[in-house]
């Protein structure tokens, strides 16, 4: 996906202000009778005061090796690629595990490797505007209708390259193939050989991918996962731990794109499904997303 903007979070990066924050919090807490070591406070720097104070003075907090991990988590939930530096108190593993796509030693290394950083953050040329994403989702909805017409749960998926060109599509085929792994996303990914080293492909599904499909997308190196209707009971986008392998990639995840047409298909399916488990799945999904 092409870059339209870059957000720099420079607190503690261009100027090493983390130590000043720690000392300020230590003095403020000390003035109120709370004696806490710097290492205890360091682990919480990066949180807002509404979260930092309860974490320090409330329940015991596990020791953490790392400030920017909270920024990485926020970026992940916002569908933004996070690039981290090690000038805070968190380790490379902690930052990658929180959703960073790449980690650099400091701002100087980031500048030195700026071309690499931009390539990692923006491997494709597509500008992911709402109109573009909705166009891709309509192609996935067409696949979902095919699934509905064959008595399958109405879940469709398409795979697009970094230019936004749809190169593959598929829908749920669990019943047809007698294969419990034949989710729409897996069927789509299996149908198209993504070149080794490619990092700009986009996976678009009418329903939030499960853990299996989200994990597969990470292992393949998908740049972006786009989904329509959330799936709270499975919630693969929240339950899968970001990868730390150099062969994998943390995709940006954007949800609720044309979610209502997807929901409408499931409302129809809930009335027509003959398989009790599939009907229960549809009813649960509708109840959780009402």
KABEL-V289275 format. One record per pair of residues at least 24 apart in sequence whose ideal C-beta (glycine too) atoms are under 10 Angstrom apart, sorted by the first residue. I is the first residue (numbers start at 1). J is the second residue. Records with the same first field share a line. If there is no record, write none. Layout:
I=J ; J
This chain:
1=81 ; 121 ; 122 ; 123 ; 124 ; 125 ; 126 ; 127 ; 128 ; 132 ; 162 ; 164 ; 200 ; 202 ; 223 ; 224 ; 251 ; 252 ; 254
2=122 ; 123 ; 124 ; 125 ; 126 ; 127 ; 128 ; 162 ; 163 ; 164 ; 200
3=81 ; 118 ; 121 ; 122 ; 124 ; 127
4=122 ; 127 ; 128 ; 129
5=80
6=81 ; 83 ; 117 ; 118 ; 121 ; 122
7=71 ; 75 ; 78 ; 80 ; 82
8=83 ; 107 ; 110
9=46 ; 67 ; 68 ; 71 ; 74 ; 75 ; 82 ; 84 ; 85
10=107
11=45 ; 46 ; 67 ; 68 ; 71 ; 88
12=45 ; 46 ; 67 ; 68 ; 85 ; 87 ; 88 ; 89
13=67 ; 68 ; 84 ; 85 ; 87 ; 88 ; 106 ; 107 ; 110
14=87 ; 106 ; 107
15=87 ; 107
16=87 ; 88 ; 106
17=45
18=42 ; 45 ; 46 ; 67 ; 68 ; 87 ; 88 ; 89
19=45 ; 89
21=45 ; 46 ; 52 ; 67
22=67 ; 89
25=49 ; 52 ; 53 ; 56
28=53
29=53 ; 56 ; 57
32=57
39=63 ; 89
41=89
42=66 ; 67 ; 88 ; 89 ; 90
43=67 ; 69 ; 89 ; 90
44=70 ; 89
45=70 ; 88 ; 89 ; 90
46=70 ; 71 ; 72 ; 74 ; 88 ; 89 ; 90
64=89 ; 90 ; 91 ; 94
65=89 ; 90 ; 91 ; 92 ; 93 ; 94 ; 95
66=90 ; 91 ; 92 ; 93 ; 94 ; 95 ; 97 ; 98
67=95
68=94 ; 95 ; 98 ; 100 ; 103
69=94 ; 95 ; 96 ; 97 ; 98 ; 99 ; 100
70=98
71=95 ; 98 ; 99 ; 100
72=96 ; 97 ; 98 ; 99 ; 100 ; 101 ; 103 ; 242 ; 250
73=97 ; 98 ; 99 ; 100 ; 242
74=98 ; 99
75=99 ; 100 ; 101 ; 250 ; 252
76=100 ; 101 ; 237 ; 238 ; 242 ; 250 ; 251 ; 252 ; 253
77=237 ; 238 ; 253 ; 255
78=252 ; 253 ; 254
79=128 ; 224 ; 225 ; 226 ; 237 ; 251 ; 252 ; 253 ; 254 ; 255
80=121 ; 252 ; 253 ; 254
81=117 ; 120 ; 121 ; 122 ; 123 ; 223 ; 224 ; 249 ; 250 ; 251 ; 252
82=121 ; 242 ; 250 ; 252
83=110 ; 116 ; 117 ; 118 ; 120 ; 121
84=110
85=109 ; 110
92=244
93=244
94=244
95=242 ; 244
96=241 ; 242 ; 243 ; 244 ; 245 ; 248 ; 250
97=241 ; 242 ; 243 ; 244 ; 250
98=241 ; 242 ; 250
99=241 ; 242 ; 243 ; 250 ; 252 ; 253
100=242 ; 244 ; 250
101=199 ; 223 ; 242 ; 243 ; 249 ; 250 ; 251 ; 252
102=246 ; 249 ; 250
103=244
119=199 ; 200
120=199 ; 223 ; 249
121=223 ; 252
122=162 ; 200 ; 223
123=162 ; 198 ; 199 ; 200 ; 201 ; 221 ; 223 ; 224 ; 249
124=160 ; 161 ; 162 ; 163 ; 164 ; 198 ; 199 ; 200 ; 201 ; 202 ; 223 ; 224
125=161 ; 162 ; 163 ; 164 ; 200
126=160 ; 161 ; 162 ; 163 ; 164 ; 165 ; 200 ; 202 ; 223 ; 224
127=164
128=164 ; 202 ; 223 ; 224 ; 226 ; 252 ; 254 ; 257
130=254 ; 257 ; 258
132=160 ; 164 ; 202 ; 226
133=164 ; 202 ; 204 ; 224 ; 226 ; 254 ; 257 ; 258
134=226 ; 228 ; 257 ; 258
135=160 ; 164 ; 166 ; 204 ; 258
136=160 ; 164 ; 166 ; 202 ; 203 ; 204 ; 224 ; 226 ; 257 ; 258
137=204 ; 205 ; 206 ; 226 ; 227 ; 228 ; 257 ; 258 ; 259 ; 261 ; 262
138=204 ; 206 ; 257 ; 258 ; 261
139=166 ; 169 ; 204
140=166 ; 169 ; 170 ; 171 ; 184 ; 185 ; 188 ; 203 ; 204 ; 205 ; 206 ; 207 ; 226 ; 227 ; 228 ; 257 ; 258 ; 261 ; 262
141=204 ; 206 ; 228 ; 258 ; 261 ; 262 ; 264 ; 265
142=169 ; 171 ; 206
143=169 ; 170 ; 171 ; 172 ; 184 ; 187 ; 188 ; 204 ; 205 ; 206
144=171 ; 172 ; 184 ; 205 ; 206 ; 207 ; 228 ; 229 ; 261 ; 262 ; 265 ; 266 ; 269
145=171 ; 206 ; 261 ; 265
146=170 ; 171 ; 172 ; 173 ; 184
147=171 ; 172 ; 173 ; 174 ; 175 ; 176 ; 184 ; 187 ; 206 ; 265 ; 269
148=172 ; 265 ; 266 ; 268 ; 269 ; 272 ; 273
150=175 ; 176
151=175 ; 176 ; 269 ; 272 ; 273 ; 274 ; 275 ; 278
152=176 ; 182 ; 184 ; 269 ; 273 ; 275 ; 278
153=183 ; 184 ; 207 ; 265 ; 266 ; 269 ; 270 ; 273 ; 275 ; 278 ; 279 ; 281 ; 282 ; 285
154=184 ; 206 ; 207 ; 229 ; 261 ; 262 ; 263 ; 264 ; 265 ; 266 ; 267 ; 268 ; 269 ; 273 ; 282
155=183 ; 184 ; 185 ; 187 ; 205 ; 206 ; 207 ; 208 ; 209 ; 228 ; 229 ; 231 ; 262 ; 265 ; 266 ; 269
156=184 ; 185 ; 187 ; 188 ; 204 ; 205 ; 206 ; 207 ; 228 ; 262 ; 265
157=183 ; 184 ; 185 ; 186 ; 187 ; 188 ; 189 ; 203 ; 204 ; 205 ; 206 ; 207 ; 209 ; 213 ; 226 ; 227
158=184 ; 185 ; 188 ; 202 ; 203 ; 204 ; 205 ; 206 ; 226
159=185 ; 188 ; 189 ; 191 ; 192 ; 194 ; 201 ; 202 ; 203 ; 204 ; 205 ; 217 ; 220 ; 222
160=200 ; 201 ; 202 ; 203 ; 204 ; 223 ; 224 ; 226
161=192 ; 194 ; 195 ; 198 ; 200 ; 201 ; 202 ; 223
162=198 ; 199 ; 200 ; 201 ; 202 ; 223 ; 224
163=200 ; 202
164=202
165=202
166=202 ; 204
167=191 ; 192 ; 193 ; 194 ; 201 ; 202
168=192 ; 193 ; 194 ; 201 ; 203
169=204
170=205
171=205 ; 206
172=206 ; 207 ; 278
174=275 ; 278
175=275 ; 278
180=212
181=212 ; 213 ; 216
183=207 ; 209 ; 210 ; 212 ; 213 ; 216
184=209 ; 213
185=209 ; 210 ; 212 ; 213 ; 214 ; 216 ; 217 ; 222 ; 225 ; 227 ; 236
186=210 ; 212 ; 213 ; 216 ; 217
188=213
189=213 ; 216 ; 217 ; 219 ; 220 ; 222
190=216
194=220 ; 221 ; 222
196=221 ; 247
197=221 ; 247
198=222 ; 223
199=223 ; 249 ; 251
200=224
201=251
202=226 ; 251 ; 252 ; 254
203=227 ; 251 ; 253
204=228 ; 254 ; 257
205=229 ; 231 ; 236 ; 255 ; 257 ; 262
206=257 ; 258 ; 259 ; 261 ; 262 ; 263 ; 265 ; 266
207=231 ; 234 ; 236 ; 259 ; 262 ; 263 ; 265 ; 266 ; 285 ; 289
208=232 ; 233 ; 234 ; 235 ; 236 ; 237 ; 238 ; 253 ; 255 ; 256 ; 259 ; 262 ; 285 ; 289
209=234 ; 235 ; 236 ; 237 ; 240 ; 253
210=234 ; 235 ; 236 ; 237 ; 239 ; 240
211=235 ; 236 ; 237 ; 238 ; 239 ; 240
212=236 ; 240
213=240
214=238 ; 239 ; 240 ; 251 ; 253
215=239 ; 240 ; 241 ; 243 ; 248
216=240
217=248 ; 249 ; 251 ; 253
218=242 ; 243 ; 245 ; 248 ; 249 ; 250 ; 251
219=243 ; 245 ; 247 ; 248 ; 249
220=247 ; 248 ; 249 ; 251
221=247 ; 248 ; 249 ; 250 ; 251
222=248 ; 249 ; 250 ; 251 ; 252 ; 253
223=249 ; 250 ; 251 ; 252
224=251 ; 252 ; 253 ; 254
225=251 ; 252 ; 253 ; 254 ; 255
226=251 ; 252 ; 253 ; 254 ; 255 ; 256 ; 257 ; 258
227=253 ; 254 ; 255 ; 256 ; 257 ; 258 ; 259 ; 262
228=255 ; 256 ; 257 ; 258 ; 259 ; 260 ; 261 ; 262 ; 263 ; 265
229=255 ; 256 ; 257 ; 258 ; 259 ; 260 ; 261 ; 262 ; 263 ; 264 ; 265 ; 266 ; 285 ; 286 ; 289
230=255 ; 256 ; 259 ; 262 ; 263 ; 285 ; 288 ; 289
231=255 ; 281 ; 284 ; 285 ; 288 ; 289
232=284 ; 285 ; 287 ; 288 ; 289
233=281 ; 284 ; 285 ; 287 ; 288 ; 289
234=281 ; 285
235=288
256=289
259=289
262=289
263=289 ; 290
